[in-house]
Amino acid sequence: MVVLVLTEASSLILRWLHVVAGIAWIGSSFYFIHLDLSLRHRAGLPDGVKGETWQVHGGGFYHMVKYLVAPSRMPDELTWFKWEAYTTWLSGFALLVLVYYLGADLYLIDRGVLDLTAAQAAAVAFASLLVAWLAYEALCRSPLGRHETALAAIGYVFLVALTYGFTHVFSGRGAFTQIGALIGTIMVANVFVVIIPNQKRIVADLVAGRTPDPAMGDAGKQRSVHNNYLTLPVVFLMISNHYPLLYATRYNWLIVAIVLAIGPLIRHFYNSRHAGTGNPWWVWAAAAAAMGAVALLSAAGPRPAAVRAAPAQPNFAAVQDIVLSRCSMCHAGEPVWDGIATAPKDVRLDSERAILDHARRIEVFAVRSNAMPPGNITEMTGEERALLAAWLAAGAWAE
C-alpha cells in the first residue's frame, strides 16, 4: 500500500512539474519568436543591431534591441533561458518511465497489435527516441538543412511515418504518447545540443576578444523556429490521452498527421501578424476544416479486427457478464487489479445500476474506440464489443 501511495504521489508531483515547466518554456519561446519578428530597423541604431521594438506591459515601457550576432562588449549581466526546457523534458521523461514503462501492460502494450513484454516495449520506446533524434539531427546538418521548405516537408513525412509505425507496435494511447515524447525530445535536444552551446561559444568569443561566427547564431535561430512550429502539435498530443476517440480509433495515425499539419499552420498565422507581413485569415478556415476531418475520423470506430457482427436481440444479462468479467476488476469499489487502488476516474461498473449510469462511457471507451480495457489486457473479444454496441443501439439502457 505504501508503494502504491508513493507511486501516485510521485505521478502527481511529476505531472504538475511537467505542466508548470512546459508553460514556462512555451511562454518564453512564443514571446521571443514574437519579439524577433516584431523588430524594425530604424536609423541611428548601433552597429550590428538587427532592429528594435517598443513594448508596454504592467504599467511600464520596454525598449527591446536585438544584435544580429552579439554586442561589441560582453554585458555585465546576462539572462539565460534553458532550464524551462530542461525541466520540461526531465519531468516528462520521469513521468514516461513511471506511467508508461513501468505500467507498460496497461498503457503502452496492446497484444492485439503486437505481443510484446513490458521490457521489450520500454526498450523499443526508448530506443526510438534516440534514433529519431539522431535522424533529425543528421537531416539538419546535411545540405538539406539549408533548404527550410524541403527540410520541413521531409520532417513532416518522417514524423507521420513514425506515428503510423508506432500504432502498429504500441497501443493507441502508447503510440500518441510516444510520438509526443519523441517530438519533445527533439525540441529539448535543439536547446541542449545546438542553441545553448552556440550561445556559450559566442559569449566565449566576446570574452576572448574574438569576432563570433554568425553561423552559430543562424543555427540556433533555425532550431528555435523548428521548436516554435512543433509546439502546438506537442501540446495536442500531451492532452490527447484524455480522449479515446482520438487515440484508440481506426485512423488514429491520420489524426496525428492532420494535427502535425494544422499546428504549424496556426503558428504561421501569428508569426505573420507579428512580422507585419499580413493577416492570413484563411488559416482559420483551414483549421476548422481540419478539425472537422478529425471529428469524422474519430467517429470511424476501432480497427476492423475489433468488430464483429452484432447479435439481433442483446439482453442486459449478457452485457452485465461482459462488463463484470472485463472491466470490474479495476472499475469497482475495491479493485482487485494489482497497482489499482481506486476505480479510475471513480467510474464503478460492479453493479447493474452503475453499468446503466455509465452506458455512454462504455460506448465511448469500449465500442466506438478500443481504449478499454487498456491494451485490451482482459482480452475483450470483438463479439463482446459488438454485443455492447447492439445493446447501446437498442437504447434499452436509457429506459
Secondary structure, DSSP 8 states (H G I E B T S, - for coil): -HHHHHHHHHHHHHHHHHHHHHHHHHHHHHHHHHHHHH-B--TT--TTEEEEEEEEETTEEEEEEEESS--SS--S------HHHHHHHHHHHHHIIIIIITTHHHHT--TTT----HHHHHHHHHHHHHHHHHHHHHHHHSGGGG-HHHHHHHHHHHHHHHHHHHTTTS-HHHHHHHHHHHHHHHHHHIIIIIIHHHHHHHHHHHHHT----HHHHHHHHHHHHHHHHHHHHHHHHHHGGG-HHHHTSTTHHHHHHHHHHHHHHHHHHHHHHHHTS---THHHHHHHHHHHHHHHHHTT-S-GGG-----SS--HHHHHHHHHHHTTTTSSSS--STT--S-GGG---SSHHHHHHTHHHHIIIIISS--SSGGGTT---HHHHHHHHHHHHHTGGG-
